Amino acid sequence: MYSSIQKWLLRSTLAVSIALLGSLLYRTPWFQELEYRGLDLMFFLRGEEAPPEDIILIAIDEESYNTLQVPMHKPWPRELHAQLLERLARAGAERVIFDVIFGGPSGVQATDQRLASAFGLLPTVIGVEVAPVAGEVEREEVYLPYQSFQKTVGELSIVKKRTDKRHIRRFTPEFTDPASGIRYRSLAQAGANLRAGSPLPDENDLIWFYGPSRTIKTYSYSDALDEEFFLDEEFTGKTIFIGLALQTDTGPAQKDAFLTPFTSRGDTFGVEIHATAALNLLHSQWLQRFPFSTEALYYGIATMLIALALFALPPGYGLLLLIATIFGWSSFAYFSFTREMTFVPGITLTAIIAPVIYLIATVLSYLLARKRQRQTERAFSHYLTPEMAKEVSQNPDALNLGGETITATALFTDIADFTNISESMDAEEVVRMLNEYFSEVMDSIFETRGTLIKFIGDAVFALWGAPVPILDHEAQTVATAIKIRERVVAFNEIGKYPKLHTRFGIHSGPMVVGNLGSQRRFDYTAIGDSVNLAARLEGLNKYFGTEILISETVANKLSDAFPLCLIGKVAVKGKSQAVSISTVVPTEVSEDDRKLWEFALREFYARNWDECTDGFHALTERKSFFDTAAHLYLQQISIRRDSETSDWDGEITFDSK
């Protein structure tokens, strides 16, 4: 038996060790992300609150594109920006902030001159890009807008935001351009336009969000131009932020939508985040946070005190202390959040560290009582699954992290328009539908010796050629896609659920496969450029109106048994070179339609614009399988006809993921 002193020394040593470990874990990105999730929960519990009315938004949204007849694939006309600025100047707006990059000339000198003059009608701020210096990943520099605009705007400010895994939580600091030495304020600072010496947030301070997207008063761009619809008084004395705010997946800047604490009600566009931060600065109303070193110190001390208390108490009383600790921190943290606007971290301490300490204390209590050793073993059996225990005992190396580079074929599937389908159904019905749908997909994958990597919402990621090598993995993958397509047709014919349409992206190439992740959690998966391209191809189906898109690497490995048709060349995000892609043509497509498509595509590559235009128009009139793709190429013809470049090889560029 241990003496009282030995027990005290053992408990103290464990408490100090756990405190040090907890303090180290607190500094990790994973723990910090969990702390931020706790903060998101507090915002959710607080709910939406009315923001100050000093700032309003003018949104370039779908209504504006439709009303003003602006094509979604083209830049917003500068002529409209000039008209809007002239109207805002007449209305007596105090300041205008553009979350818009005005790169080079538009090609219409009169329009650029009018916009440059409009910038000078009232204090105006336009955004500038901050990007890595070519060839120097660690160093960034400012890329200035069109020179004529620089002379008339009131200020240039950086539009870049500080992101944490697509989340926006912290303020963007000022930036000094290393090339010129000029210091640029953030768009939020420029919008607030504080006096010199005004208080600014510290490095760790957080944005105080008022609510989800469009909580700040927002007008459509088209409405703001309509002087009969809105009176000038709406803009008098206001600071106005202007930027993109679309609700659909189309448009030029979906990458400017970010996660916030209210993301459950939709992502928030960058312009509203800038405006929110500006309101915080203008009213000195942001969420304060202690220096990181101070938080880590308090975290370690609290961990040690909790450990000492739990080690000294019997398990029953320890559980009561654990519950009291969780309730006490939650109450104090929420009070500090709502009343003092101070963020008190601790969710990882109360939800992870403290329960783990309690478990350790419970086990320690059993270990110190030799007569209850068997009860201790039974307690441990509740924390590990039998399968995992068996795996560890038989093959401990199976849990090691690692991966190897092999050549395999990746397949990504996705259900077209799944969001709208699911919104028309009960949640339980959606789950039942997906379970039955996934059963069909999984059966098809397993029948061709494929490996199911993971489900991603309504999507599936599968692999052929790993972990078991397959010589014809390209053909097996395409055959599986065709089989799934057939099974989905049969699935739809039952009529039990809304009709589903599955889209596929397939690419073969080198990739790293194996147990990948962290020491805390990992999965068997595959990563690499080849995997990314397969995912990109799946997403391109909606632009071409196809169901199955495969890369030329896969197509070159297939026999004539597969009815393939070249669909074009694409340059996708993350790839420096264009990739030829083909589709598996359904059997119901006529030979005439296919020949007409091949003719039109061939003339497109030859830049015989009139001939290919006639061909694509004919396809659209027939409402053929190639109808959507033909419309896409007609748009490309209108772009390329008057702006030909020698290095263009017929590819279509897709900037979004």
N, C-alpha and C positions, 0 to 999 in steps of 0.2 A: 504493500500500500504506500502511496505517496504521502509525505508529511504535508502539513498545512503550508510550510514555507516553500516546499517543492511545487505544490499546486499553484501557489501565488506566483512563483518565478515562471512556471510554464505558461500560465495565463497572461502574465505581463509580457513575456517574450512574444507570444502569439499576437497579442493586441498591438504591440509596437510594429511587428512585422506586417500585419494586415494594414495598419495605418500607413506605413510606407508604401506598401503595394497599392492601396487605394489612392494615395496621392499621386503615384505614378500613372495609374490607370485614368485618373481624372484628366490628365494632360493629353490623353490620346484622342485622336479625331473621332473615334467611335463613341467614347463616353461624351464628348462634347456634342455630338449629333443627338444623343439621347437627351442631354440637358435641353437642347433647343426644341426637341419634341415636347418636352414638358412645358416649355414656354408657349409652344403652339396651343397646347391644351388650355393654358390660362387665357390666351386670347379668345379661344372658343367659348370658354365659360363666361368671360366678360361680355362677349357679343359685340355687335356693331354699335358704334357711337358716332354722333354727328361731328364731322370735322369743322374746323374754322372755315369761314367763307371768304378769306382773303384771296384764295386761289381757285380757279376753275379750269376745267380741261376742255379742249376742243379735239374730238377724236376723229381720226381718219378711219372710218369704219365701213362696213358693208353698205349701209344706207347711203353713205357719201359716194362710194364707188358707183352704186346703181343710179342715184339721183343725178350725179354730175357726169355720168357715162364715161367713167375712166376705166380702161381695161385693167383687170387685176394683175396682169403680168407686166405692166409698165410702171415706171416711176411716177409718183404723184406730180402733176403738172405744176411747174413753177409759176405759171400765170395765175393759178388759183391761190398760191401762197401770197402773191403780190396783191391780189384783190382782197384777200382776208386781212392782210396787214393794213391796207388803206382803210378798210372799214373799221378795224379796231382803233386805228389812230383817230378817226372821226368820232368814235364812241368814247374816247378818253380813257382807253385802257392804260394802266400804269406801266406794265412791263409784259413782254412776250418772250416765252422760252420755247425754242424749237428742239424737240428730241428727234431731230432729223439731220442727216449728214448731207451737206451740199458739196459734193466732191468737185467735179469739174464743170465746164460749161455745158449747157443743155443742148447746144447746137443752134439755138435761136437767140441771136445777140440782143434783139429788142426785148425779149422776155427777160433775159438775165439783167439787162440794164434797168428794166422796170422793177424787178425784185430787189436789186441793189439799192435803188432809190427808196423802195418801200421799207427796207431795213432801217433806213435813217429817219423814218417818220416818228418813231417812238423808241424808247430803250428796248433793244432786242438782243437776245442771246441765241446763238446757234451752237450746235454740238460739234465736237471734233473727235476723231478716232484716236485711240491710244492702242498701238499694236507693237509686237516684238520687232526689233530692228532686224532687217534681213541678215540671216546667218548668225544671229546672236539671240538665242532663246531667252536668256536671262535679262536682257536689256530691252526697254520699251521706249518708243518715241511718239511724238504727236504728228498726225497727218492732217494738215490744215485744209480747210475748205477752199473753194474757188476764190482766187485772189481779189476779184472785184468785190466780193461780198465782205471780205475782211476789212475793207476800208470804211464800210458804212454801218456794220453791226456794232452794238454797244459792247459786246463781250463774246469771247470764245470760251466754251466750257466743255469739259470732258463728259462724254455720255457713258463711258464704261462704268459698270456696276460691280460691286464686290459681292461675289457669289460664293455660297457654301453648298456645293452639290446641287446647283440650280435654284437653291433657296436664296432669297434676298432677306437679310436680317440686319446687316450693319451698314453704316454710312460709308459713302465713297469719299476718301480723303483727297486733298489737293494733290496735284501732280506737277512736278517740275520736269520740263523737257530737257534731257541731257544734252541735246544738240544746241539748243538756243539759250538754255538757262531760264526761260520764261516759266513762271508758275501759273498754272491754270486751276481755277476753282472747279468744283463739281457742278453739274447742272442744278442740283438742289441748292448749293450755296449761292449760285448765281440767281436762282429764283427767289431765295430769301433776301439777298442783297443786304446782308447785315453790315452794320457799321464796324469800323476797325475796333478790335478789342472786345467784340461781343463774344459770349461764351459759345464754345463749339463742343461737340461730343468727343469723348476720349476714344481711344483705339477700340475698346471692347463695348462701348455703348451701342444700344440697339434702337432700331426704328420703331416708333410707336404707331402701329397700324390702326386705322380707324374702322376698317371693315374690308369686305371683299372688293372685287373689281367694281368700279363705278360708284363707290361710296362717296368720293369727291364729286361735286356737281359736274356733270359732263354733258356737252352738247355735240351733236354730230357736226362735222365740218360743213356739210351741205346746208344744215339749218343755220349755222353761224353766218354763212354768206347771204342768207335770205333776210333782207332788212324788214320785210313785212312780217316775217315769222317771229323774229326776235327784235326787241327794242334795244337801242343803244345802251339804255340804262343797265342792261344785264352785264355789260362789260366795263362800265365806267369805274375807274379806280381799282380794277382787279388786275392781279398777275395771272397771266394765261399761259398754260402749258399746252403745246400742240404736238401730237404724235400719233403713231399707229395704234389702233385698238380693235382688232378684228376678233370675231367669235368663231370663225370656221378654220379649217385646216389649210385653206388656200391663202394666197397673198404672199407678198415678198418678205415678210419679216416675222413669221411665227416664232423664230428663234428669240424674239424680243419679249416673249411671255415667260414669266417666272413664277416659282412657287413662293407663297407667303403663308403666314399662319392661317389664312382663310381659303386655302387652295381647295378644300372640299367643296367650295362653291364656285370653283373655276380659277384658272391662273390669272395673274394680274400683269398687265402690260407695263413695260419699262417706264413709259411716260407718267403713269399714275404713281409708280413707286418713287420716281424723281419728285413728283408734286407732293407726295406724302412726306418725304424727307424734308422738303422745303418748308412745309407747314410746321414740322417739328422744330426746325431751326428758327423759324420766324417767331414762334411762341415759346421757345425754350422748353419744349414738351417732348422729351425723348426718354427712352427707358435706360436708366443708368445701371452700370455694372461695375463691381469692384475690380481693381487690377487683377490680372490672372494669377500672379504670384500670391496675392493675398487670399484669393479664393482657394488656391491649392493648399495653403497653410491651414486655413480654417477647416477645410475638407479633411485633412490628415488628422487634426486635433479631434474633430467630431467623430471620425472613424475610430480612433483609439478609445475615446470615452465610451462609445456604444459597445465596442468589443469588450472592454473591461467590465461593463455592467452586465452584458449578456453572459460572459464567462463566469461571473460570480453568482448568477441566479439559476435556479432550477429551470428546466425547459418550459414549464407552465407559466411561471412568472416572466421568463424571457420572452415568451410570445406576447404577453400583455405589454411588455416594454416595447417590443417591435411595433405593435399596432399603435401604441401611443406615440412612438417616434414618427411613424408615417403620418398619422393624423396631425401631430404638432407641426411638423415641417410643412405639410400641405397648407395648413391654415396660415402659418406665418408667411410663407412664400406668396400666397395669393393676396394676403393683406398688404404686403410690401409692394406687390405688383399693382394693385388697384389704387391704393391710397398714397404710396410714396413714389410710385413709378420707378421702382428699383427691382432688378432681377436678382433673386436669391436662388442659386442653383442648389441641387440636392436630390433630384429625382433618381440619379444613379446610386446615390448613397442609400436612399430609403427603399428603392425598388430592387436593387441588385446587391450592393455591398452589405447592407444590414441583414437582409434575408440570408445571404451566404454566411455571414458571421453567426447568425442564429443557428443555421444548420451545423456549422463547425462546432459551435458551443454545445449543441445537442449531442453530436457525435462524441465530442470530448467528454461530456458527462457520462456517456455510456462506456467509453474506453477506460475511464478512471474507475468505474464500477465493474470489476472483473466478472462478477456474478451475472452481469447482464450482457455479456459479450454476444450471445446469440441474437438478442434483441437488436444489438447494434448492427449486426450483419443484415438482419431483415430490414432495418431502416435504410441501409445503403441500397438494398435491392429496389426500393421505391424510386431512387434517383437515376438509375440506369436501366434501360430497356434490356430484356434478355438477349435480344439480337446483338445489340452493341456490346454487351458484356462478352458474349461468345466470340464476336469478331476480335475484340481486344485481346482476349486470352489465347485465341488460336493464331492470330496474326497481328501482333502489335504494330508492325511496320505498315499495315494497311491504312493507318490513320495519318501517315506522314504526308506532308504537302509535297507536290512536285508535278511536273508535266513533261511531255516529250513532243517534239515536232514531227508530224506525219502529214501525208497527203490524204485528204478525205473529202467527201462531198457533204456540204451542209444544206439543209432545207428549212426554210421558214414558211409557216402558213399563217394566215390571218383571215378572219371572217369579215367580209366587206360590210360596211355600214352597221357594225355590231352595236355601236352606241345607240343608234335610233331604234334598232330591234329590241334591245334590252330595256329601253325606256318605256316601251309599250307593253311590257310583261311584268308580272310580279317577280320579286327577287327569287322566291323558291322555284318558280317555273323556269327562270333563267338558269338556275343551277341544274335542274333536271335536264333541261335541253342540252346544256354544255356537257354534262356527264354522258349522255347518250351520244352526242356528237363526238366527244373525245374517244369514246369506245370504238367508234368506227375508224377514227384516225389512227389510234394505237394499234388496232388489229392489222391495218394496212402496213404500218411501219414494221411491226414484228414479223409479218409474213415475208418480208423481203430482207430480213436480218439487219434491220436498222436499229439504231440506239436512240431511245427517247431521252433527250437531255433535260428538257424542262417545259412546263406550261408557263406562258407569259400572258395572263389574262385570258383572252380568247384565242391567243396565238400558240403555236407549237414550234419548238426548235428540235430538230432531229438530225442525226448524223449517220452516215454510212462509211465504213472503213475503219472504225474505231469503237470500242477497244479491240474488236476482232477484225483483222484485215479482210477486205473483200476486193477481188481483182476487178470486177465490173461495177464498182460502187456508183459511178456516174449513171449507168443505165438503170441500176436498181432504184436509184433515187427518183429519176424521171418516171419510171414505171410506177413507183409508189404514188407520186403526185397524180398520175392519170387514174390510178385505182381509187384514191381518195375522192377525186372529182366524181367518179362514177358512183361511189357509195353515198356521197352527199346528194347526188341527184335522186337516188333511191330513197334516201332519208327524207328528202323534201316531198316526194310523191306520197308518203304516208299521210301528210297533211296534219300531223299532230302539232307542229310548231311553225312559226313563220319560215319562209324559205330562206335558206342560207346559201351564200356564195363564197367559196373558199378561194383565196389567192395564194400563189406559191412563188417563192424565190429560191433559185438553186444555183450554187456555184461550187466549184471544186478547186482545191489548191492547198498549199501548206498551211497548217494551223497547229497551235499548241493545245494538246488534250491531256487531261489528267485531273487529279484532285487539286483544285485551285480554290483559294480563299484565304482565310486567316487561320491562325492556330485555334481560334475559338469555334469557327464554323467554316466548312468548305463543302463543295459538291464536285462531282465528276462533270466536267463541262469542257468546252472548246472555246478558244479565243484566237483572234488574229484578223488580219485584213481580209482573208478569204471568207471568214464568218460574217464580217461586217458587210461585205459586198452581197452575200446571199440575202441578208436582211434588207439591204437597200433595194435589191431587185424586187423583192416582194412588195415593197411600198410603191414601186413604179407602175405596178399593174393598173392602178386607178387612173393614171395619166394616159395609158395606151388602151384601156378597155379590155385588157387580157386577163387570163386567170393564172397561167403558168409562164413565168419568164425564166430563161436559163442563160447562163453566160456562154461565150464562144468556147471557153475551155471545156465545158460540159458537152456542148453541141458537137465538138470535134471528136468526142469519144463515142458518139451514138451511131447506131446503124440506121439504114433506111427504113427500118420498121417503125420508127417514130416520125409522125407527120409534123416536121418542123418547118417554120417559116421565119426568115430573118425579119425582125421588127425594127431594127435600127441600131445606131451607135449612141451611147449615152456617156456623159461625164458626170459622175455622182460625187457628192461631198466626201472628201477623204481620199479620193483617187486622183492621181495626177494625169493618168492617161485614160482615154476613152475606151469603152468596152462595147463590143458588139453583143447584142442580145437577140435571142430568138424566142418564139412562143410555140407551144404545142397546139396546133390548129384542131379545133373540134371537127368531128366527122361530118357535121351538118353544113360546114362551110363549102360553098360551091367552088369548083375549079376556076370558073370565070372570075370570081371575086379575088381568088388568090393570085391569078395571073395579072389582074389589073393592079393589085397592090404591089406586086414585084416590079411591074413596069413603072408605077408612080415613084416608088422608092429609088429605083435605079436612075430615073431622070432627076430626082432630088439630089442625089450624090453628084450627078454630072452638072448640077446647077442650071439645068434647062427648066427655068422657072415656069414658063407657060405650059409646057407639056406635063410637068408633075402636078401643077395646080389643077389642070383638067382632070388628071387621073384621080387625085384625091377628092375633088368635087364629085366626080362620078360615084365614088365609093360612099360618100356621105348621102347622096341622093338615093342610093340603093338601100340605105340603112343596114349595111352589111356588118359582119363581124369586125371589120376594120374601121368602123365609123368613128369611134372615139380617137383612135390613132390618127386617122386622116384629118380630123379637126386639129389635132395637136400639130401635125406637120404643116397645115395651112397657116397656123399662127407663126410657125418658124419661118415659113416662106416670106411672110410679111415683114419679119424682122431682118432676115438675111438678104433679101433682094436688094436693099439699098445700103447695106453695110457689109459688103463682102470683105473677107480677110483672107490672105494667102495661106495662113496656117490653119484655117478651118477645114475639117475633113468630114463635115456632114453630121457631127455629133450634136446632140441636144443636151444642154447643161441643166442639171438639177442641183440647186444650192441647198435645199432643205433635206433633212434626213427622212 
